[in-house]
Amino acid sequence: MTQDLPSSKYDRQERLSLWDQHIIEDSVILIAGVGGTGSEVAKNLALLGIGGLILVDVDTIEFSNLNRQMLFREEDVGKKKVEIARKRIRERFNPDIKIESHSSLLQNLPQWIFYNVDIIAGCVDNFLARQYLNAMAVELKIPLIDSATDGYFGQIQYVKPKVTACLACETPQPPDETRVLTAPCTLVGVPRVREHCAWKALYEFSTVHEREPIETSPEDIIELTKLANNFAYKYNFGQFDEKELLQLILFHVPSLITVNAVVSGLQSQEIIKSLFLEKKDIMKERERKILENLLKTHRFRIPSFTIYSALTGTINTFDLVPDPSCLVCGQSNAVVDSIQIVTVDRKSKFGSILDKIRKKHKKDYVGFRGNLIIPDDGIIQKFLSDGDRITLSSLADDEEIRLQIKFQN
């Protein structure tokens, strides 16, 4: 006698009160970073039956990834993370899921990709990318669930634009190893400090090779050092040696698989809770009433900040207070509802467009998708997509202006 199979492979979770599988199946999550936490979050969401994933990561698989990134195998070393992750998720966890992958620097991602995203999952391991995600989430009004791990510790932060504190409210200063690099929020063609030459070199290397340099490759490090020193010589800064350059732009924090597993599990659960909150108006009536009752009695909440310690086995949560003076989400932030449109010929040289924009708005600096540095003599279409936004700023005042690029037909 055979046992009847459940009508749905999600039967066990669908038995939960408050659960609405249709909300999960109709949602799209962008996962920035497919490493120790990102690959686990992708796997968790796929098993939960998420409708779509957008995976973004510029890295290739390294041998040291294999002990904590379950989507990858030894034969995958050297291949692009997002491509293997997409393949493995469909093979092993959910063949029906829609997965879009981008092997790209996060700041190179065309802005329109964010437009149909329900939640952003931040799983990146560097300050610059994390702050860029934060700015995008606030500007486009998309909830961000961000995670970070460091050895025995992990944290998750929930950013609900204009409701909770954003990442810039509580961490206005970057870690020491990147502080000098991120002082200007709109990095431009001419480096203002010596370290900017290193980041110009990293960007140029990543643009040419469509990947980041591999720190164990002598050829990559020699090329990167040469690029950095060419910029340093051009702008009258001191030269770099290879060891200094490695420490400066290829900084890696220690990682532990058990901490990654706990943090990614917590992050995945907060993503699901955020989906229910964002879409409670279209939930089934019974589940919506349960959720509303839980909210009224304070038995359903998403902490704005969670810290996990593997040493003590404790999970502590906090509610962070938004900073009214925050330059990203505060009262004086640059995100405005009415953004000016700039119509340009997509074949124009970048330098000529920048000069016109600077002079018209009387601003010194122009930023593109975070801290990108773009050659003045490049064609604009190569670096920006139709609909991308740019930021204008000046040392003379704190006011920033946002413009949106529109290509002529």
Backbone hydrogen bonds, N-H to C=O, Kabsch-Sander energy under -0.5 kcal/mol:
donor,donor_aa,acceptor,acceptor_aa,energy
11,D,8,S,-1.5
14,E,10,Y,-2.2
15,R,11,D,-0.9
16,L,13,Q,-1.3
19,W,16,L,-1.0
23,I,20,D,-1.0
24,I,20,D,-1.1
25,E,21,Q,-2.6
26,D,22,H,-1.5
27,S,24,I,-1.5
29,I,52,G,-2.2
30,L,119,I,-2.2
31,I,29,I,-0.6
31,I,54,I,-2.8
32,A,30,L,-0.7
32,A,121,A,-2.6
33,G,31,I,-0.8
33,G,56,V,-3.0
39,S,35,G,-2.2
41,V,37,T,-2.6
42,A,38,G,-2.4
43,K,39,S,-2.0
44,N,40,E,-2.7
45,L,41,V,-2.6
46,A,42,A,-2.1
47,L,43,K,-2.2
48,L,44,N,-1.7
49,G,45,L,-0.7
49,G,46,A,-0.9
50,I,45,L,-2.5
51,G,24,I,-1.8
51,G,27,S,-0.5
52,G,27,S,-1.8
53,L,98,K,-2.5
54,I,29,I,-2.4
55,L,53,L,-0.5
55,L,100,E,-3.1
56,V,31,I,-2.2
57,D,102,H,-1.9
61,I,79,K,-2.8
65,N,62,E,-1.7
66,L,63,F,-1.3
68,R,65,N,-1.7
69,Q,65,N,-1.2
70,M,68,R,-0.6
72,F,69,Q,-2.0
76,D,73,R,-1.7
77,V,74,E,-1.4
78,G,61,I,-2.8
79,K,76,D,-2.6
81,K,59,D,-2.1
84,I,80,K,-1.8
85,A,81,K,-2.8
86,R,82,V,-2.2
87,K,83,E,-1.8
88,R,84,I,-2.8
89,I,85,A,-2.4
90,R,86,R,-1.7
91,E,87,K,-2.1
92,R,88,R,-3.0
93,F,88,R,-0.5
93,F,89,I,-1.8
94,N,89,I,-2.6
97,I,94,N,-0.9
98,K,51,G,-1.7
99,I,97,I,-0.6
100,E,53,L,-2.8
102,H,55,L,-2.5
104,S,102,H,-1.6
108,N,105,L,-1.7
109,L,106,L,-1.4
113,I,110,P,-1.6
114,F,111,Q,-1.7
115,Y,112,W,-1.1
117,V,114,F,-1.7
118,D,28,V,-2.5
119,I,28,V,-1.1
120,I,143,P,-2.4
121,A,30,L,-3.4
121,A,119,I,-0.5
122,G,120,I,-0.7
122,G,145,I,-2.0
123,C,32,A,-2.4
123,C,121,A,-0.7
130,R,126,N,-1.8
131,Q,127,F,-2.5
132,Y,128,L,-1.8
133,L,129,A,-2.4
134,N,130,R,-2.1
135,A,131,Q,-2.2
136,M,132,Y,-2.3
137,A,133,L,-2.7
138,V,134,N,-2.2
139,E,135,A,-2.5
140,L,136,M,-2.6
141,K,137,A,-0.8
142,I,137,A,-2.1
144,L,159,V,-2.4
145,I,120,I,-2.8
146,D,144,L,-0.6
146,D,157,Q,-2.9
147,S,122,G,-2.6
148,A,155,Q,-2.0
150,D,153,F,-2.8
151,G,254,P,-2.2
153,F,150,D,-1.7
154,G,308,Y,-2.1
155,Q,148,A,-2.5
156,I,306,T,-2.2
157,Q,146,D,-2.8
158,Y,304,S,-1.2
159,V,144,L,-3.2
159,V,157,Q,-0.6
160,K,158,Y,-0.6
163,V,160,K,-2.6
164,T,160,K,-2.3
165,A,320,L,-0.6
169,C,166,C,-1.0
170,E,166,C,-1.0
171,T,167,L,-1.4
178,T,175,P,-1.7
179,R,175,P,-1.1
181,L,178,T,-0.7
182,T,178,T,-1.2
182,T,179,R,-0.7
196,H,193,V,-1.2
197,C,193,V,-0.5
197,C,194,R,-1.6
198,A,194,R,-0.6
198,A,195,E,-0.7
199,W,195,E,-1.3
200,K,196,H,-2.3
201,A,197,C,-2.0
202,L,198,A,-2.2
203,Y,199,W,-2.4
204,E,200,K,-2.4
205,F,201,A,-2.7
206,S,202,L,-2.6
207,T,203,Y,-2.2
208,V,204,E,-2.3
209,H,205,F,-2.6
210,E,206,S,-1.5
215,E,213,P,-0.6
217,S,214,I,-2.0
221,I,217,S,-2.1
222,I,218,P,-2.4
223,E,219,E,-2.3
224,L,220,D,-2.6
225,T,221,I,-2.5
226,K,222,I,-2.2
227,L,223,E,-2.3
228,A,224,L,-2.5
229,N,225,T,-2.4
230,N,226,K,-1.9
231,F,227,L,-1.9
232,A,228,A,-2.5
233,Y,229,N,-2.6
234,K,230,N,-2.2
235,Y,231,F,-2.1
236,N,233,Y,-1.2
237,F,232,A,-3.6
245,L,241,D,-2.1
246,L,242,E,-2.2
247,Q,243,K,-2.1
248,L,244,E,-1.9
249,I,245,L,-2.2
250,L,246,L,-1.9
260,N,256,L,-2.3
261,A,257,I,-2.3
262,V,258,T,-2.1
263,V,259,V,-2.7
264,S,260,N,-2.6
265,G,261,A,-1.8
266,L,262,V,-2.3
267,Q,263,V,-2.8
268,S,264,S,-2.5
269,Q,265,G,-2.0
270,E,266,L,-2.2
271,I,267,Q,-1.9
272,I,268,S,-1.9
273,K,269,Q,-2.3
274,S,270,E,-2.3
275,L,271,I,-2.1
276,F,272,I,-2.1
277,L,273,K,-2.2
278,E,274,S,-2.8
279,K,275,L,-2.0
280,K,277,L,-0.9
282,I,279,K,-1.7
283,M,280,K,-1.0
288,R,284,K,-2.7
289,K,285,E,-2.1
290,I,286,R,-1.8
291,L,287,E,-2.5
292,E,288,R,-2.7
293,N,289,K,-2.0
294,L,290,I,-2.3
295,L,291,L,-2.4
296,K,292,E,-2.1
297,T,293,N,-1.8
298,H,295,L,-1.1
299,R,294,L,-2.9
300,F,294,L,-0.8
304,S,318,F,-0.6
305,F,318,F,-1.6
306,T,156,I,-2.7
307,I,316,N,-2.9
308,Y,154,G,-3.0
309,S,314,T,-2.3
310,A,152,Y,-3.0
310,A,308,Y,-0.5
313,G,309,S,-1.5
314,T,309,S,-0.8
316,N,307,I,-2.5
318,F,305,F,-2.8
320,L,318,F,-0.7
326,C,323,D,-2.2
330,G,326,C,-1.6
331,Q,324,P,-2.6
332,S,324,P,-0.6
333,N,330,G,-1.6
334,A,327,L,-1.0
336,V,334,A,-0.6
339,I,337,D,-0.8
340,Q,402,R,-1.1
342,V,404,Q,-3.2
343,T,341,I,-0.5
344,V,406,K,-2.2
346,R,344,V,-0.5
348,S,345,D,-2.3
350,F,378,G,-3.6
351,G,376,D,-3.7
353,I,349,K,-1.5
354,L,350,F,-2.4
355,D,351,G,-2.3
356,K,352,S,-1.7
357,I,353,I,-2.2
358,R,354,L,-2.8
359,K,355,D,-2.3
360,K,356,K,-2.3
361,H,357,I,-2.1
362,K,358,R,-1.2
363,K,358,R,-1.6
364,D,393,S,-1.0
365,Y,393,S,-2.7
367,G,391,T,-2.8
368,F,370,G,-0.6
369,R,389,R,-0.7
372,L,368,F,-1.1
378,G,375,P,-1.4
380,I,348,S,-2.5
381,Q,346,R,-1.5
382,K,379,I,-1.5
383,F,379,I,-0.6
383,F,380,I,-1.2
384,L,380,I,-2.6
387,G,405,I,-2.4
388,D,385,S,-2.2
390,I,403,L,-2.7
391,T,367,G,-2.2
392,L,401,I,-2.9
393,S,365,Y,-2.2
394,S,397,D,-0.6
397,D,394,S,-0.6
401,I,392,L,-2.0
403,L,390,I,-2.3
404,Q,340,Q,-3.0
405,I,388,D,-3.4
406,K,342,V,-2.7
408,Q,344,V,-2.3
